[in-house]
Amino acid sequence: MSVTFYGRITEYTNGDKVFSFSPGSGIEGFPQTLRDLLDELGDYYGEAFKDFVHGSETCLILINGNGIVLTGGLDSPLKEGDKVEILPFVDAG
C-alpha cells in the first residue's frame, strides 16, 4: 500500500510526498482500516500531522480514487496494493 501526500500536508511529513508500507518503512505491521493507517502515520510523523490530518475535516482522503464517504469512512478496510491519497482542502480568503 502507498500513501501519497499533496500540498501543504508535506509540511507535516518532513517533506515526504509518498509513504510506502514495506519492510524497513518504520511502521510495524499492516493497517487494517483507514483509522489504523492514520493512527500509525500520526505516530510516525508526530502530533502536528495528527492534528492536521486525523479528523479529516481539513483533508480529502481517497482510497483507490474513491472518497472515503463511499468506502466506509475511517473504518474503510485496507489491503495490500491500495493507493491512499490525502489532499488538503484549499483555503480561500
Secondary structure, 3 states (H helix, E strand, C coil): CEEEECHHHHHHCCCCCEEECCCCCCCCCCCCEHHHHHHHHHHHHCHHHHHHHHCCCCEEEEECCEEHHHHCHHHCECCCCCEEEEEECCCCC
